[in-house]
Amino acid sequence: MIALLSIYGIIALVEIVLIVSFQVNFKRPDRSKPSVTSLSVLVAARNEEKHLPRCLKALLESEYDLSQIEILVGDDNSSDKTWEVIQSYAKSHKSVRGVKMEEEKDGLIAKGNVLAQLVDKASFDKLLIIDADMAVSRKWMSKMSILLDKYDLVSGFTTVAFQEKGKGSVQYFDWAVVLHSMKAMADLIKPISILGNNMAFNRQPYNEIGGFKGLGPTDVEDLGLLRLFQKQGKTTFQYVGNEGSAETLPQSTFKEMLIQRCRWMNGVFTHHWAVGIPALFARLWVPICLLSMTIPGNIDLFILAYGMGINAIKFVQITSKGGGAKILNVFSPFIISLLDTFALLRLILVGKVSWKGRKFK
């Protein structure tokens, strides 16, 4: 009981510090108007025929001058009609260009392999990355361009789309809570993670650190890239705000959510193992709370109060700064904790992480 009380007492104290810091130390981006400079937008696509039109449509509806951008879409050996979708848009829009990817070029794997090739093909020095299942806001390009005038590497603000019958509400809550921690840590100390589905960097510092090729074969290329930027003393920024946001589609099945969490956990333990251990207690509070019910005392009530109260406060804070729906589903923290529990068990038992149908150790 004393051990659990100590662990969750320390975690709760750290969370309170982050909550206070988020409120008083929140760093806002420059609100100046962007100089219209040329941008390369990179989209990695593998079997994305259903989602890619939504992504490209949103990019092409941006308020940014489309004559100043190129959209490079990398077809990563898709088995569906992804390439046909790319070709269709390329024929009707001069700014869109399709690129066929080489399998494991330079020994790279997964998304890092695709992005490394797209960077090499890109014409401009401001490089924006967005996933094929994302839809950017009209101001996304402008906001990211402004931030790249000041920072070497930028992590964007991503929310999860609500769909029919409230589908996606749990994942929307989860993204919000995770982004709260990312933003609070970034503004208080330094970034501990980055959103690989919504990010940007300048070419010169990217080349100086060795880029994706400098990481070698890895399926957590986003975290790896952040670490390289930090080690070389490059400037980074975690953006939170509704002007330059982008929206991702929720995972449609329990299995997809589970695999996604396995990738996240693998990334944390690969690059931030010291953070990963306390994070496990923070994320797996539901099963630990249930187990603590067998221990004399009220430790279970303390853990319950922590799991519900802290997450609710973080959700309210992040939505107040970043906009979006402020509907709080009281069941979301429970469901997320259980999903993380199953993801940890799967990672231990299976030991492999899947990306777009490919499995990596």
N, C-alpha and C positions, 0 to 999 in steps of 0.2 A: 504493500500500500504506500509506504513512504517513498519507494523508488518511483512508482507511477505518479504520485503527487508531485514529486520533484521534477520529473520529466515534463509533465503537462503544465506545471507551474512556470517553468522556464520558457517553454514554448509559448504559453499565453502571454508572458511578459514581453517576449520578443515581438509577438503579433501586435500587442498594444503599442509598443514603440513604433512599429511600422505604420499602424493606423494613425497615430499622432503625427508622424513624419509626413505621411501622405497628405494630411490636411494642411500642415504649416510649411512644408518644404517642397510643394508641388512645383516642378519646373515646367513652365509653359514655353512653347516654341515661339520664335520670332513671328510677329504678325505682319511683317513688311510684305509688299507685293513682290512676287518672284520675277527675276529677270528671265525672259523667255530664252532658255538655253536648250540645246539639243539633249534629248533623253533616249536611252535604250531601255525598253521594257522587255524583260525576259520571262517567258512562260514555259515551264516544264510540263509536258503533257504525255501521259501514258494511259491509253484506253479511256480517253476523256471525251468521246464523241457527244455524250449527253450534256456535259457541263461546259465544254469549251465555248459554244456559241454565247452563253450567258456572260462568260468572262470577257470575250472579245467585244461583244456589244457594249458592255459597260466601259471598257477602255476607249472605244471609239466614240463614245458619247461624253468623254471628258471635256472640261472647259479649256483645257490646254490646247495650244495651237498644234494641230495634228501634223502640220508640215514640218514641225520641229522634233518629231518623235519617230522611232522605229519600234515595231513590236515583233520580236523574234520568238517564234513558237517552236520549241524543240520536240519533235515526235520521237519518243523513246521506245522504238520498236513495238508500237501498238498493234494489237491483233484485231481491233475494231476499225471504225471509219474515221478515226482521229485525223489521219493525213488528208482525207477527202474534205473534212471540215476546214482544215488549215488552208488547203489549196483554194477552196471556194472563197474564203475571206481575202486571201492574197490577190485573187483575180479582181475583186471589187474594191479593194482598199490598198493604195500604194504603200501605206505605212506598215502593212502586215507582210511578214516573210516567214516561210516555213523552213525548218532545217532538220534534216534526217540525222539522227544521233548514231554515233559509233558505239558499239557495245564495249563497256569497260575500257575506254580509251585511257592510256597512261596509267592503267591499273586502278582507275577510280570506279566506284560502284554507285548504284542508286541515284538519287537526285543530284548529288555532288558531281557525278559524271556528266549529267545533262547540263548543269549550270556552268561548269568549267568550259564546255564546248561552246555554249552560247556567249559567254563573255569573250571568248576568242573571236567569235564571229561579229560581235557588236561593233558598231561604228563610232559610238560616242563614249564620253568619259563619265557621265552620270548614269549609273546602272541601277534600275529598279526591278525587283523580283516580285512576282505575284503568282499564286498557284492557279491552276486551270479551273478549279471549282470555286474561285472567288469572283466577287463582283465589287469593283472599286467605286467609291463615290466620285462625283464630278470634280471635286477639288483634290483628289488623291495625288495626282501627278504634281500639281502646283505645290502642295504642302511638302511632299517628299523632296522636291527640287529646292525649296527654301531651306530645308533642314540640311541638305547636302552642301549648301553654301557655307555651313558652319561646322558640320560634323563629318567624320570619315565614314562612319557606319551608323545606320538608322534602323531601328526596329519599329514597324508601323503598328497601328491600332486595328485589331481584328475583332469583329463580333460574329456571333453565330446567328444565322437566319432563323426566324420563327416560320414554321410551315403550318399546314393544315392540322387542326385539332391540337394545337399547342406543341406539335412535334419540334423538338430542338430546344425546348425550354430548359431542360436539365443541363444540356451542353452549353447553352447561353450563360447560365449561372456559373458553370465551371470555368469557362473562359474568362468571365468577369473577375472571379476571385483570384485566378492565377495571374491575370494581368495586373491586378492590384498589387500583389507581392512583387512582381517584376518591376513595376513603376516605382514603388516605394523604395526597394533596394537600389534601383538605378539612381534615384535622386538623392538618397541618403549616403550611399557608399559607392557602388558601381553596379553595372548590369550583371545579373547572374544568368540570364538567358536571353534569347532573342526569338522572334517569330519568323521561322523560315518561310512561311507562306506569304509574308508581307514585310519586305525589307529593302534596303537600298545601300549602296556604297559608291565611293569614288574610285575610279580606276587606278590612280597612282598609288594610294596607300594599299589597295588590294594587291597590286603587283609587288609592292615592297615586302609584303608579308608572305608572298608565295601563293596566295589565292587558294582555291579549292585543291589545286594540285599539291600544295604544301601540306595538306591534311592526309593525303594517302587515302586508301580505301576505308570509308566510314559511311554509316547510314545516318549519322547525326551531324551532317555537314554544317547546319546553322550554328549550333553550339560550338563546334570546332572552329568555325570562322571567327566567331566572337572572341574566343580565347586567343586566337592568333593576333587579332587586332589589339586586344588588351595587352598582350605580352610585348608588343612592339610600341606601346605607348600611344596608340591611335585614339582619337576621340570618338565616343559613341553616345547615342541618345535613344531613350525609350519614349516614343510619342504616345500620348493619350489625348484624344479629342475627336469630335464628330466631323470636323471639316475634312480631314484626310483619312477617314476610316475606310475599311474594306470589310465585306461580309462573306463569310464562308458558309457553305451548306453543312448541316449537321450530318454526322455519320448515321446511316439509315438503319443499321442493324446492331444488335448487341455485340456480335463478333467484331464488327468494324470498330466500335468504340473500344473494345478490349485490346485489339491490336494497336490502335492509336496510342493507348495508354502504355502499352509495353514499349513502344518506341520512345515515348517521353521518359519513362523510368530508365530505360537503357541509356538515354542521353545524360540524364542527371547523374547516374552512377559512374558513367564514363568520364565526365568532365567536372563534376561537383560532388564527389562522394561524401565530403565532409558536410555538405548541405543536405545530401540525400538521406542520411540517417535520421536527423530530426524531422525532415519532411515526411518520412514514412509514418512516424507517430502522428504527425499533424493530419495526414491524409487518411490514415487507417483508424480513425478515432472510433468509428462505430463498432467494429469487432472487439477492439480493446475495451470499450465501454461495456459491452455485453459480458466480456470475460471478468471485468472488475466487479460485476454484480455479485460474484461469488466471494469477494473479499469484504470483511467487516469494515464498516465506515461508509462514508458517502462519496468515495472517489468516483463512482460511476456518475453521480449527479454533477460533479465538477467537470468531468470530461464531456458530458452531455451539454452542459452550459457553454463550455468552450467551443465545441463543434458547431452548435447552432448560433450562438451569439457572435463570435468572431467573424464567421463567414457572412452573416447577415449584415454586419457593419461594413465589411469590405465591399460587399455587393452594392450597398447604398452609396458608398463613397465613389466607387469607380463609375457608376452610372450617372452620378451627379456631375462628374468631370467630363466623361466621354459621351454622354447622351445615351439614347436608346431606351428600351422598355425598362421600367422600374418595378415590374411585377415580380414579387418574391414568392416563389414556390417553396413552402416549408419542407417539402419532401426532398428537394434537390440535394441538400448536404448529405442526407442519408444515402441516397442512391449513388452519389459520386464516390463516397467513401467505400461502399460495397463494390463498386466497379473497380476501384483502385486495388482493393483486396484481391479480387479475382485476377486482375492484371499481374499483380506480384506473384501469385501462385502459378500463373501460366508462364511467366518469365523464368521462374525457378525450375519448373517441370519440363518446359519445352526448350528453353534456352536459346531461342532464335527469334529474330525480329523480322517482320514482313513489311515490305514496301511495294505497293502496287502489284501484289501477287508474287513478289520475289522474296525469298528468305535469306537473311544474312546472319552470321554468327555475331 
